[in-house]
Structures are given as structure tokens and as C-alpha cells.
């Protein structure tokens, strides 16, 4: 054994040197199959004597142990053939479970982190079933007075909590039972540790705080911690927030201070307090199970802290929605406004220095949304807005603002006052008095100083508005103006366009070209993410003015892209990642330009080479971050016609698929669909184009890892190809059907119902484009051999899974053909159940009509819903809250009501059938809110591939199954009475009425089709020579 240990030790040492690494790794791989190998690794990692084991060997041992545990602790059966790893024996597992926690306790930090990863993986798989003594071991360590042992125990407990963090209530039962023992001990430890402000003590406190946050972040089990004990924990967190920072921390700079353990304790305490209020403490907006917590929480949140942490202000702003909290804060409102909020919203010395030294960096910091997450000024603005919603607060706040806009005030004070106005703008038009005050400050300040993000309330005075727009445009046009002012002027113009509508559009219209080109130059220079939307807003609101300069705009946008993305690998490494959001905005703006000019053929011809060059650059330089945007641009460019040069882009998309794999298929399908359907002649003129398309579909359907969504898209593309290339692609049909049959068999095994139905539609599309004899012949050539009867049974068996408009049309077409074949004796009548066929038709015609109606309603409702949501948000913002009012969010209340309904329904079902409790609970787990409706059913009006249209979906000349059904139904009735009688024999009264309604709809469709044909022919023709009657009688 000693020789083996030495050999393993030498091999581990060799893995740290490049020369012998491969040979050593192979030796260790073979040694890992030996029983006891994992124990040797753990012992080597635990050896503290450098003379016996070098530190590099210890690190190599623990890393190899971690990888071994992750690969071999549990080996899934289905993975064993591919991974070829032997699972660790119980002889190895038991000693590791016994030694791992003591090892964590005594290991140095660099080794401990890997051991913690090991123990987390082991606990995930073994606790509680195979490691029943774990909690007992941890509880014993929590009683110790040794800080090192306590530290190790806390690390393991934190890892245990992380395992259960995202699990549901049922899955958390083992953790809840464990925490009943552990939490009281953690509380005792915390109370003892808080008076000790040393770094070692704060490190332990920090881990306990993380454990608690992990426990309560998403759900709080009241069996684990009572309401009373919960309040005691909150008191502990508040004491951490309130305690003084040690004097030695004052010597640290601002950035280093955030990394100290003292600050981290405060940060986690504030995170817990904020999360508790947000999740459990908002009175009237919590789940029923937590209804007692809001009554406890506010009493424990009476905290007055002068430390300006952003989390504290964010939490306070959230808490002010409760009247009880507002009444506590209200006496301190003016002090908060004057001494804290006003100061935090002021242009600081650091801001001024950055503005002077590097204005571009200033802009990037100012517009970085991630900076706002921890920015006290952003949180202070949130607090100001929350306070100003209360009755009697807004007017004195505006008065305070006005007092700081006088000529005697410093520029910093004016800036803070203007910043406050921008925050209060949505509220400032609430009352007549506040509107009058707004007019007082609007006109005097509509000069250079006002161009710092502070435009807000609607302007009823056209003189003020005209003056303001002129000032903004002037700031943009002046070449010597500072960059931050120009950027703010651009964003202010966008805000005015959005808020003031027609009044502003008239004023801006003469300057659109200058504004547009200047904003584009600003994007190139500053890379501010907020500027591309400004361009979009200008394009959307000033179409007539932008169309003549669309080419210039496109050129400028492509130049910006080339500058930001870089043209070589070195540029991409240093620039692309930082500018990715801006680049995506630029690419999106290109698409906006293309959509604007799509009806202007000459302009499109000029713009296309410019945009195409950008697309080609993205694919040739393999800028995969922008593949989505480049595909969207491609789709737009070829939406009407396809130039010869654009086919090179199709080739690049194929090459990208080869590199990216099947995960790329869904993303690129819209563009491929356009290449296939917009110019089918050109597509088929080069054989490799069809081969590439079929190859992409084939690889996707054969890849089990591609997922059902991608495979459904691949099957859909097969269908589109077959229908689009009707009469010109028969030589591809045998291969397509064989691949489809193979995939169909796999879908049946995996119960992939949506994929199965889409593949059956592929078969139907072949029947549609050929004839019954050719279709039968193709089926007979497949392996395993199938026939028409097999296919019919497959369609009927899968009847519940044909959804949407297109798929329902296709199966109804097949049923019409089936009846036609039986009527003409191509297929024996007795081979199929006629009642089943008629039920199938009635159900799917009903579903088809519902789908068509639902899709039309959805399109009509989408815009109105969006505008109504915006109006609701505005109304909620403008509502004043009395001191006694709670600010309740209607969306949250509706959600809670739905939860209560589900709870009542679950309890009712339990009372009705106690034997089936488990079944009911599992069923309820998957029900949606719409299940509460008695008319709920699994109806899908639109499939995920509905947008990929075929020739059959065209309004003119498309497939009309209503006409087909009426025609074949009448033919059967006339020519084959026995078959007709068999079809209607099994219909009850309800079904007979459904059939009559269907025939009425078919007649309506027939009349509509006739009217369209007459209209296409120029309308009805009348004989002008026909004599008019001399007498008219209306008596009858």
C-alpha cells in the first residue's frame, strides 16, 4: 500500500508539470478503479506536513478527488455505456463520509473550497437516506467552543441549504426536520457572536446570515421557525445593521470597504430584511400561510440608521407601501428630504472629476443599469417617489425644489433640484396647484441648465414647449457642446416624443435629419446603450423625413457596428463583450430602417448591399453573439424578393449550422423558410441549396439531444419543402419519409405527442402533392414496411394532438381524401370505422373554427392589452395615498386570490376523496390558473410553428377544407348511399346538430368563395339593354 501511495503521490505531482502530464493522468485514471483510491486522495489532501506531501500535490489530490466524486459517486445506468466510469463502492463511500467534515474543518482555504464542493455533491445524493448521522455530527460541532470547528460546520450547513434552495415544500421535508434542531443553535451562536466585532467573529456571522437567507429566500416553512422566533431573528439582523463599523475600516478606500467582512455582514442583513418584507411582510399581499407575519414584521423594522446603503433605501421605499411604516417615517420626512435624499441626488465631486477627465467613461457609468443596483442615489430617487405618493408630501417637496433653483444656489444644488424634478415628473401633474408650480419653474429653467435628464410633465403651454425643444436641438447641433449634455439632450427629445406626442412632433419635424445623424455619431463615440432606442423612436415617428436619408442612416449604422465589433480577433477580445448591448441595439435599428423602406424598392436596392455586408461580416468572423440579429436582418431583407447576392448569406447560415449544431436550427429557420418560399425557383436552381436544407433537417431529427422543439421545426420545414416544391422534388420524398418514419417511432417511445402529430402532417403533405397510388408505393418502400391502413390508424389514434389552424386543416384534408377514396372504392369501405371518421371530422372542424376565431381575437387584443396596462400603471402612479392607505398592487392580489382558490379546490377534493389525496395534489401541481374555469380544456389554437406558412395557407388559392368536405359529403350521399348511411348512422341528436351547423358553415364558405371569384373577374355583369319594368310593386 505504501508503494501505491508513493506512486499516486508522484503521479499527482507530475500532473502539475506539462511534460509528464499525459502519462500521469493515464496512470491515475487506471488507479481510480482501485478500492481505496479515493481515501488515499483525501488523506493526501489532509496531510499538513510539507516534508511529507508538497502543497501542490495536496491541491492536485483534492481536485482529482472532487472530479472523482462528481463522476463516480453516482453513475446513472443510461450514462454508464457512454461515460464508462465505475461507481465508487460503499467501501470507499463510508470512510469518505466519515472523514470529509473533519477534513473541511482543518483544511486551508484553497483546499477547503474543493472539499465543500465534494460534500455538497455527496449530501445531494446521500442525505438523508445514506447519511443519517450527518445532522447529529453537525449539531455536535455547533456546541463546540472551537471557532475552527464551528466554521467548518457552518460551511457544510450552508452547502446543505443550497441543495434544497430551489426545491418545493415536499422536497424540503428533510431540510425542515434538520433545521428544527440546527436553527435554535445558530440563533444562540449569533447572539453570542454579535458583541464580538472581530474579523473572525464577523466571518462566522456572515455564513449564518447566508444560511438564513438561503432558507427564506423563496419560501418560509412555519414548522421550521415560528412567527415569534422569526421576529427575534429580525431583531438580530437589525442589531447588525445598526452597529458601528470598526475604526480600522475607515482607513480603507470606498472600493475596498465593500470587500470587508464587516460590510458583508451589513449587506446580508439588509438583503434578508428587504427580502422578508418583499416576500412575507407586505400587509394584504402575502399568501394565506404567511398572513400572521406582516403583523409581526413592521414592529421589528423600527430602524433609524444614517448609513446610506442603497439596499436600506430600496427596502424603505418598498416598505412605505404600508400605512403603518409610513406613519413611522412621516415625522422624519423633511429631514430625509433635506439631509439625505437631496445630498444623494447631487452631482458629486467624483462625478465632476470623471466628467472633466473622461466624459465617455462618465456616460458609460451613468447609463450602466448594473451600477443602479448598488447606487445609493438610484435608491434615494426610489424613496423620494414612494414618499411623494402620500397626501400632503408632493407640494412641500416641490416648494423645497423651487427654493434650490434660485440664482444664488450653487450649480450642485441646482442639479440636485432638477434631478428631484425628474423623479417627481410623473406625479407633478396630479393636482392644479402642483401643475401651477411646474409652470413656475419650467420657463426660467428652460435653458442650458435644464438639459440634464429633467424633462417630465405634460406641457400645456406651447411657448414653453417650443422654447424647450429649440434648446434641446441647439444643444445637439453645437459641435463644441460636451458629450454628456448632448446625450442627455437626445434622451430628453425621445422622452418628449413619447410623452407629448403630436405637439412635439410638429416642432421636431424640421430638424429630424440633423438630430438623427447627430445621435448616430453619438452612438459611435459613446457606446451608450440608451441611444439606439432614440434612433428607433425618430424613425418610427418621422417616416416621411427618414425615408429619403435611409441610405445614409444605414451606412452610418454599419460603420458604427464595424467600429464597435472590430474587424480582427484582437479588437473583438477587447471590445465586443463590453459593447454587445450597444451593438445589438444598432443591429435592431438597422432592422427598423429596413422595415420602414420595404415598400420603396429603389431605396431597398441601395440599402441592401450595405446591410448585407454587415451580415456577411458577422458570419464570416463568427460573431456568434450577433447571429440572432443577423438572421433577423436576413429575414427582413428577403421578405419580398431575394437578390442573387443574398444567396451567399444562405450558404453562410448553413456553415454556421455546421459549426453551431442542432441548437442553432430553431434560430435560423425563419430565414431559411423565407429563402425557400420567397423565391422557390432560385432555391431549386442550385441543387446544393435543397441538399443543405434537407441535411440540416436530417441532423436535427436524428439528434436526440436537439429537443422536441427543434425536431418539430425540422419536421415543419420538411412539410414546407414538400408543398413548396410540388412536382419538382419527388426524388427527395423517399428519404424524407424514411427519416420521418424513424423519428415517428422514436417519438412514440418518448411520448412526444406534438412531434408525432407534426410528422404525420409531413406524410399528409406528401399525399397532397402526389396521388394515392404514388403515396402507397412510397409507404411500401419504407423500412419497416407500412401501408395506407397503418397510416390511417396512426392519424386517428393521434386525433387529440392535432392543434392550431394549419395542422387541423391538413388532417381534415386527409379525412376528406379518405372518404373520397372509399366513395370511389379505391380503399375498401369496411376497412375503417365510419363513425370514428365522422366524429373526427366534427371535432376538428369545431376546433378549426375556434382556432381561427381565437387567433383573430388574440391579434386584436394584444395592442389594447398593452395600452391598458400602461394606462393602469399611470393611474396607479397618479393615485394619492392617504396616511391610512396601504398601496396594494392589483396584480399581486389577483395572484394571491388564484392561490386561495386552488387551495380551496384542493381541500374540497381531499374531503370528497381522501384516498386520492396524492393524486389530487399531483394533478393540482400542473394545473394553470385557467383551470378554475369550468370550460377548461387542453385547447391549443396556435402551434409554435404556425407562422411558417405554406402555399396551402394563402387566403387566395389556399386549402379550404370546408369546401372539400361539403363536396365529398354530397358526392358520398349521391353516389354511395351505404357509405353515407354508415357515416351518419351512429350520430346522436347533438352530433347531428353539429353536422348541420358544419354544413351551414360550409355553404357560407362556398358563397364567400364564389363572391371572391366574381370580384376577381370584375364583378357581376349586367346587360345595359335590358328594359326596366314600368311598374314596381312592394306589396309582397
Secondary structure, 3 states (H helix, E strand, C coil): CHHHHHHHHHHHHHCCCCCCHHHHHHHHHHHCCCCCHHHHHHHHHHCCCCCCCCHHHHHHHHHHHHHHHHHHCCCCHHHHHHHCCCCCCHHHHHHHHHHHHHHHHHCCHHHHHHHHHHHHHHHHHHCCCCCCCHHHHHHHHHCCCCHHHHHHHHHHHHHHHHHHCCCCCCCCHHHHHHHHHHHHHHHHHHHHHHCCCCHHHHHHHHHHHHHHHHHHCCCCCCCCCCHHHHHHHHHHHHHHHHCCCCHHHHHCCHHHHCCCHHHHHHHHHHHHHHHHHHHHHCCCCCCHHHCCHHHHHHHHCCCCCCCCCHHHHHHHHHHCCCHHHHHHHHCCHHHHHHHHHHHHCCCCHHHHHHHHHCHHHHHHHHCCHHHHHCCHHHHHHHHHHHHHCECCCHHHHHHHHHHCCCCCCCHHHHHHHHHHHHHHHHHCCCCHHHHHHHHHHHHHHCCHHHCCCCCCCCCCCHHHHHHHHHHHHHHHHCCCCCHHHHHHHHHHHHHHHHHHCHHHHHHHHHHHHHHHHHHHHHHHHHCCCCHHHHHHHHHHHCHHHHHCCHHHHHHHHHHHHHHHHCCCHHHHHHHHCCCHHHHHHHHHHHHHHHHHHCCCHHHHHHHHHHHHHHHHHHHHCCCHHHHHHHHHHHHHHCCCCCCHHHHHHHHHHHHHHHHHCHHHHHHHHHHHHHHHHHCHHHHHHCHHHHHHHHHHHHHHHHCCCCCHHHHHHHHHHHHHHHHHCCCCCHHHHHHHHHHHHHHHHHHHHHCCHHHHHHHHHHHHHHHHHCCHHHHHHHHHHCCCCCCHHHHHHHHHHCHHHCCHHHHHHHHHHHHHHHHHHHHCCCCCHHHCCHHHHHHHHHHHHHHHHHHHHHHHHHHHHHHHHHHHHHHHHHHHHHCCECCCCCCCCHHHHHHHHHHHHHHHHHHHHHHHCHHHHHHHHHHHHCCCHHHHCCCCCCCCCCCCCCCCCCHHHCCCCCCCHHHHHHHHHHHHHHHCHHHHHHHHHCCCHHHHHHHHHHHHHHHHHHHHHHHHHHHHCCCCCCCCCCCCCCCCCCCC
